[in-house]
């Protein structure tokens, strides 16, 4: 097993980057009138997840790192909620979002695990 030398080596960050990609591909399917509303919010939330993982990793203390992981998790929940809204409004069906929901679950577990490993 290789050691982690930068945030880019974290499987968590790599999975979060995949989440960004899937989100960008998905929002292209939204109606035009959602370009500056729901799709913009979804992209921002998705981008925030790996960005805060990276920023937290670069901080000087575990306390700060945990804080940025908490922010990342909040953005993850925000994205998840926005996806539920899109399904509720019939912009997507459950099959359209299954892969991204599965990845959200996986990333959430990884964030929680890393927070636990960092301790109090």
C-alpha atoms as one frame of an Amber mdcrd trajectory, in Angstrom:
protein
   0.000   0.000   0.000   1.417   3.358  -1.029   1.672   6.183   1.457  -0.212
   9.430   1.192   2.084  12.345   0.432  -0.428  14.879  -0.894  -4.195  15.260
  -0.857  -4.203  13.922  -4.433  -3.125  10.538  -3.055  -6.232  10.315  -0.863
  -8.793   7.879  -2.280 -11.393  10.125  -0.631 -10.284  13.112  -2.725 -10.177
  10.978  -5.885 -13.737   9.719  -5.266 -14.896  13.294  -4.580 -13.367  14.368
  -7.900 -15.323  11.586  -9.620 -18.433  12.970  -7.938 -17.715  16.368  -9.519
 -17.420  14.752 -12.938 -20.660  12.801 -12.569 -22.459  15.910 -11.329 -21.308
  17.970 -14.310 -22.441  15.253 -16.713 -25.798  14.953 -14.971 -26.664  18.654
 -14.821 -26.278  18.893 -18.587 -29.578  16.994 -18.713 -31.453  19.648 -16.714
 -33.842  21.987 -18.537 -32.366  25.259 -19.803 -34.330  27.287 -17.252 -32.348
  25.550 -14.498 -28.956  26.623 -15.897 -28.500  29.406 -13.359 -30.478  27.861
 -10.540 -30.383  24.192  -9.614 -27.571  23.162 -11.965 -25.350  26.005 -10.759
 -26.017  25.111  -7.107 -25.305  21.441  -7.770 -22.006  22.197  -9.494 -20.924
  24.529  -6.672 -21.777  21.960  -3.995 -19.941  19.202  -5.873 -16.841  21.361
  -6.389 -16.802  22.268  -2.711 -16.411  18.638  -1.627 -12.902  17.844  -2.993
 -11.848  21.484  -2.605 -12.432  21.422   1.151 -10.795  18.006   1.469  -7.708
  19.426  -0.231  -7.729  22.657   1.768  -8.152  20.819   5.056  -5.303  18.488
   4.190  -3.067  21.507   3.705  -3.870  23.013   7.092  -1.442  22.967   9.976
  -3.595  21.200  12.559  -5.900  18.208  12.825  -8.575  20.485  14.265  -8.566
  22.634  11.136  -8.473  19.546   8.915 -11.567  18.159  10.685 -13.336  21.504
  10.270 -12.780  21.437   6.501 -13.913  17.804   6.353 -17.089  18.892   8.158
 -17.600  21.597   5.520 -17.008  19.026   2.797 -19.595  16.726   4.360 -22.060
  19.616   4.513 -21.570  20.224   0.790 -22.071  16.515   0.184 -25.434  16.663
   1.978 -26.306  19.804   0.045 -25.647  18.027  -3.255 -27.643  15.011  -2.127
 -30.599  17.243  -1.233 -30.431  19.008  -4.580 -30.508  15.652  -6.331 -33.603
  14.672  -4.355 -35.188  17.971  -5.419 -34.340  17.284  -9.071 -35.932  13.828
  -8.827 -38.968  15.232  -7.003 -39.443  17.778  -9.802 -39.122  14.960 -12.378
 -35.971  16.378 -13.945 -34.312  12.985 -13.329 -35.561   9.533 -12.517 -34.068
   7.284  -9.856 -31.968   5.402 -12.417 -30.383   8.662 -13.592 -29.067   9.389
 -10.107 -28.359   5.916  -8.714 -24.627   5.956  -9.465 -24.159   9.411  -7.994
 -26.195   8.541  -4.866 -24.045   5.433  -4.396 -20.901   7.531  -4.689 -22.287
  10.091  -2.226 -22.819   7.283   0.285 -19.283   6.021  -0.255 -17.698   9.479
   0.053 -19.726  10.188   3.191 -18.450   6.993   4.831 -14.885   7.906   3.881
 -15.208  11.431   5.287 -16.636  10.058   8.545 -13.824   7.506   8.761 -11.129
  10.135   8.227 -12.700  12.422  10.838 -12.662   9.515  13.289  -9.013   8.728
  12.479  -8.004  12.320  13.075  -9.458  12.056  16.592 -10.518  14.864  18.863
